[in-house]
């Protein structure tokens, strides 16, 4: 306990001395944390070191960091306007797509937005468009939000748990609305910066009758620093036990983490009969919530068929099949991903895109340094599947990144939308979205691997 209190004091002083800025409002962002580290990996030369001792006579050497600030990569072009960046998509005649369970959405940048459903003829060769609606066309009045050339910050929109700067384009004059005679469908497309992300449609909503909102993530917009999402850096205080043990934490730290009742911020009752108030500011540790003897387990709101589906899906007993067009996809949760085509005569062509191997996934994240902070709320996770069928073009096994996204457009836990990309030859990116994943994403480790048991997931929905 002494170590924690002492570290709190040191960090407080360190923040005051290092960050000479005024606070506009209360901010609960985490600027410093303590990592029980490996000196060969974590300790850097030239940093201040202090010796800490706990009440249990444990001794640690702690290295204080130099406070970091948010910095953009050197290659960021501040002068390139968002209008110039998005206009290039129009010049290149690029289109982006989103495949939902029934509809396909097509955004041809600077030209039109279309919603359609397609089926093939009896020979399965010619595509017949059964239904199609244009949701708007671009014109000279479409680009109204330009922009930051005057130095003003871009507008923001709350999406995926953050206020994100955006550049918008309005498409008007689409197909006439059936419910509002004389009104032509229209769409506002919001472009948002997302590093390492191809220009992709991530969200489609009908915000009011025949008025649509489409959100597109693209790494291209990150060329302009004003459109990058600013994240406060976390400065790590690395502490190492003087006995040489790597990642050894103080006894008091583990005791505090496993305590059933965290009363640090609880007020004392006025009398023995007065009930204890609920804890504030500090949430109970997940283990304490599970071990509380008087707590009644939450009952699932799912129907029996829904429970059966979720259980079979999460245990890979049931695979989900989807996709529109020539290729269909078979997604088996934390097992495998295949694409296949079945002829009318029953002949089936099947390609294994990747299989789930957790140790290989962890090794990949360690090699690339793409670990996540499991304490932060996430809109999606990426799981990497390897050892697919050999690619004829490259001679290497196929591999696929499965992106599981929390989706609220359909509250049906049995509904999954699927979208496939191939950014490189035989290297795929498979995005699947469902309200079911929202609960799964609440409990993941630093490698993005879900930790909650099947029963806990079912009971929490």
Buried (B, 14 or more C-beta within 10 A) or exposed (E): BBBBEBBEEBBEEBEEEBEEEEEEEEEEEEBBEBBBBEEEEBBEEEEEEBEBBBEEEBEBBBBBBEBEEEEEEEEEEEEBBBBBBBBBBBEEEBBBBBBBEEBBBBBBBBBBBBBBBBEEEEEEEEEEEEEEBBBBBBEEEBBEBBBBEEEEEBEBBEBBEBEBBBBBBBBBBBBBBEEEEEBBBBBBBBBBBBEEBEBBBBBBEBEEEBBBBBBBBBEBBBBBBBBBBEEEBBBBBBBBBEEEEEEBBBBBBEEBEEBEEBEEEBEEEEEEEEEEEEBEEEEBBEEBEEEEEEEEEEEBEBEEEBBBBBBBBBEEEBBBEBBBEEEBBBBBBBEBBBBBBEEEEEEEEEBBBBBBBEEBBBBBBEEEEEEBEBEEEBBBBBBBBBBBBEBEEEEEBBBBBBBBBBBEBBEEBBBBBBBBBEEEEBBBBBBBBBBBBBBBBBBBEEBBBBEBEBEBBBBBB
